[in-house]
Amino acid sequence: MIADDIAAELDNLGVTSLAAGRVAVALKLARALDQLDDGDAPTSQAVVADKLDAIMTRLRALAPVKGEGDSVDDITRQREKRRAEARSRATGSD
């Protein structure tokens, strides 16, 4: 179900406290898209999907940056480790 996928993504993004109204609209649009069936006009489905896509794009932009697991963070940690080892060797202490 689309609504379940959208709800999971919103939980992962952590934007509910930042934009509760937009989150509510996104969930409502996702539920509406789930309720449309093959008998509904394709344009109706397209309009709802387009609106859902637009609001999710805005919500993704509002999401706080998660620094964990970032490759840049990994490189930084490796560099700090090498520098500490080099300082240890330079001072003769281990």
C-alpha positions, 0 to 999 in steps of 0.5 A: 500500500502506498500509504504504508510506504509513505508513512514509513518514509515520513517516520524515517525522515523525521519531519512530523514535528517540523511540518505536521500539516504537510505530513498530514496532507501527504498521508491523506493523499497517499490514502486517496491514491490507495483508494482510487481503482482502475475504474477511476479516470487516469487523470485523477490518479495522475493529479493525486500522484503529482500532488503527493510527489510535490509535497514529498519533495518539500518534506524531503528537503526539510528533513534533518541531515543524518550524519551517521554512516556517511562516507565523508564521516568514515574518511574523517574518522580514518584520517583522525585515527592516522593522525593520532597514530602519527602523533603517537609515533612522533612522541615515542609513546604508544 
